[in-house]
């Protein structure tokens, strides 16, 4: 949650950890469709809660918001990997 961001940053910095925050936020209808079709949980998230949190998750520039509406899981992972600076030239060729 946005109000907890400073707590997380303090925890990471105290631990001298490298970090970067990403929020995967597809368009609203895609978020609803994905939540209702997922099979990793026994219950689906009611649209009420999707709607409640969708607009609540607004962050400042410390969080990179990624519109992953048209991305596969693989594309998203690669994009975050490259965006996060986790990939060096040698790794990107493999």
Phi, psi and omega in degrees: 000147182306323181290345179263357185300316180298324177297316180296315180299315180299317180298313180294316181292323177298324179276001182056040180265143170281139182208163173202140182256133176233141173238117177274115186223091176288174175298161188303312183297324177293320178300316179297311181300316181294318180295322183282343182253357182289152183241006183280350177234154180285334179242148175271156177283123178299146182301332177307314183286326176299312179298317181301313185274339184303309181277340180290331182275071176244123184240168176273192186293353179284348179241125177275113179270127182245120174280102183258027181306314186252026182248141171282169178300321180293316178298319180296314179300315179297317181299313180295318179303312181288321179295324184283355180076018181278346188255131173254176185302318181298316182294325185291345180271355184252000000 
